[in-house]
């Protein structure tokens, strides 16, 4: 990779990634709120479930762009530098590195966001201060490894599928996919990955929403999944699977569509 290619990759990843992250998180935030409330242990009535659906959106405004930009930066740089002939393996490795990098920003945002979604009357600043006071800085990274245990499997399924679907569609029509075609590929790939990895999402949500004294807060995601299965049954592992799959399928269309559109507009040579 030349110096010019390196700079272009950085610019492309930061600009298109930021646009994609903000577009999907802001447009589909209400569905994510409903999913989070469904996965909480408390029973909810419909009035509470569907009220204040934009609680905690401020944290998304601050974190979604940078975390998505960081993901694509790590993803694209890894994809172009890993000396592996298999495209599928390259995309899997690149996606894993992308998630590890992005979660440095995404996890604190998720912690604040999800606590705001289930505590509708609290301000974001109050949630941050309370977290730092009672749990310290590490409290903002509660569930970091649980999040990775969900995001890495999700991304190593989603991104290779997205690249595969695009490559197959481009081969069939004889030219590169358009932004809306890339969006459809992302939607399908995201829906498949979302449904498969829902148990990890449930475990991650339980960890983040657990009180400091709860056993769940310090448990390994696989242990939590095992406990949920024993105590609540198999269906509990797929709590919120419908809104999660719907959110990520539609979100995949918005996310990858925005990324492809930004690429075609700002970086036409990267298509």
N, C-alpha and C positions, 0 to 999 in steps of 0.2 A: 504494500500500500504506500503510495507516494504521499508527500506532505500535503499536497493539494487535496487528494482524496480523503485524507485524514480530517482536514479542516471541513470539507464538505459534509462528511459523515457526521461530524459533531454538530454543524449548523442544522442539517436536515433532521437529526434526532431531536435536538432541543426545540426547534420551532414546531415541526409537525407533531412531535410527541406531546408537547404542552397543549396545543390546540385540541388534539384528540382526547387527552385526559379531561380537560375542562368541559368539553362538549358532552361527553358521555356522563360524567358525574353530576353535572348540573341538570341535565335533561331528565335523567332517570332516578334522581335522588328519592322521590316519594316511594317508589317500589322497593328500594333498598331499606327504607325506614320500616315499611310493613314487614319485610323479611326478617329484619332484626328483632322486631317485637314478637313475631311468631316463634322465634327461636329462643326467646327468654323463657325462663322457667315459670314465671308468673302467668296466671290465666288472665286473659284480657277480654273486655267486652268490645263490641264493634265500635262504639263511640270513641274509646281510647285508641283502638287500633288504627283508626283512620283520621285522627286529629293531629294537628301540628306536624304534618308530613315533612316539612322542611326544617325541623329542629336539628341544629348542629350543622347546617349547611355552610356556615362561616368557615368551619375547619376545612371543608372541601375546597372552598374558594382559595384558601391559602396553600393547600397541599397537593391537590390533584394534578395541576400543571407540572410542578417540579418533579413529582414522583414518576409521572408518565414519561417526562423528558429523560429522566435518569435511567428508566427502564430501556427506552429505545437507544440511548447512548451506549449502554453496556451491551445490549442485544446486537446492534449493528456492528460495533467494533469487534465483538467476539466472533460474530458470523463471518467477518472478513479476515480474521487473523488465525482462527483455529485451523490447524493443518490436518483436516479430516476429509476424506473423499466423499463420504456419505452425507448428502444434504440433510437427511432426516436427523442423523445424530448431531450434525452441526447446529441445526435449529433447536434441538432439545438442549444442548449445552448452552447455547446463547440465551435461550429463554430462562434457564436456571440462573445464570449470572445476572441477567436483567432483573429478575425478581429479588435476588439477594441485595442488589444495589437499591432498587426502588423501595423496598420495605424499610430502609433506613429513614425514609420520610413518611411512607404510607402507614406504618404501624402507629406512630403517635397520633396521626390524623384519624385513624380508625378508632383508637381508644377514646379520643375526645368525641368523635362523631357518634359512636354507638352509645356512649353514656348519655349524650344529649338526646338521642332518639328515644331512650326509655325514661329519661328524667326531663320531661318537656319544659318544666318551670325553671330550670337552672340555666344560667348564662354560661357561655363557653369559657370565659375567663374564670368564673367560679369553679367550673369543673377542673380546669388546669391547675388552679391554686390548690384545690382540695387534693388532687392527685399528687402534686409535688410535696404537699405538707404531710400527707399520711403515708405515701409510698416512695417518695423521692423521685429522682430522675428516671430510675428504672421502671417506675410505675407507668410512665408513658410508653414503655416498651413491653408492657405486659402482653403476653401472647405473641411475642416476636417469632419464636420458633414454631408456635402453633400456626401463625399466619404463613410462614414459609412452608410448613407442611401441607397447607392448602394451596398456596399460590404456585409453588414449584410444580406439583403434579398437574395443576390446572394449566399452567403455561406450557409445559412440555407436551401436553396434548393439543392445546389450542393453536399455538404458533406453527408447529410443523404441519398441522392440518390446514391452517390458513395458507401457508406457502404451497402446500400440495394442491389444494383446490385451485388456487390462482394459476399455478403452473399448468395444471390439467386444462383449465378453461382457456388459457392463453394458447396452449398447443392445439386445442380443438378449433379455435377461431382464427389462428394464424397471426395474432398480434396481442400486445399486452392488454390486460384487463383494464377496464375503465374504473373510476372511483366507485361507482355504484355496484359494479361487479365484484370488486375487492371487498366492498361492504357486505355483500351477500355471502361471500366466502367466509368472512370473519364472523358473521352471525351464525352460520351453520357450525363452524368450528367451536365457537364459544358455547353454544347450546349443548353440544356433545360433551365438552369438557366440564361444564357446570353441573350437569346431571350426575356425572360420574364422581365428582369430588365433593358433593354436598355434605357427606358425613364429616369431612375435615372442616368445612365451613361452620357446621353446628358446633364442633369441638372448640374452634377458635372463638366463636361468639360466646360460648359458656365461660371460657377463660377470661376474656376481656370484661365481661359483665359481672364476674364473681367478686364478692367482697374480699377484702384483704385476708380475712381469717378463714375463708372457705378453702377446702381441700382442692377444689377445682383449679384455684389460682396457680398452684405450683405443680399441677399434674401434667404428664406428657399427653399430647393429643391422642395417641393411640390408647392410652389408659382411659381417657375420658370417653372415647368412642366405645370401648369395651364396657365401661360402667353404664353408659346410656343404654346400650344394648341389653344388659342384664336387668337394669332397674325399670326401664321405660319401654323396652321392646324395639324391634327393628324399625318400625315406622318413625320412631322419634329421631333416628339418625337422618331421616330425610324430611325433617320439619322445615317448611319453607322451600322445598325443592321446586315447587311450581313457580312462585314469584322469583326465586333465584334463577331458574332456567329461563324464564320469560325475560327477566331483567337483563341477563347477560346475553341472551340471543338478540334482543332489541339493542342492548348496549353494544354488542359486537358490531352491529350494523352501523350505529352512530360512531363508535370509536374508530373502527377501521375505515369507515367512509370518510370521516373527518381527516384521518391520517393520510389516506390516499388523495383526497381533495387538496389538502395542504401541500402534499408532495407535488401534485400536478400543477399547482398554481405557483408555488415558490421555487420548486426544484424539479422542473420538467426533465432535466437530464438524468434524474435518478429513476425514472420510470423504466 
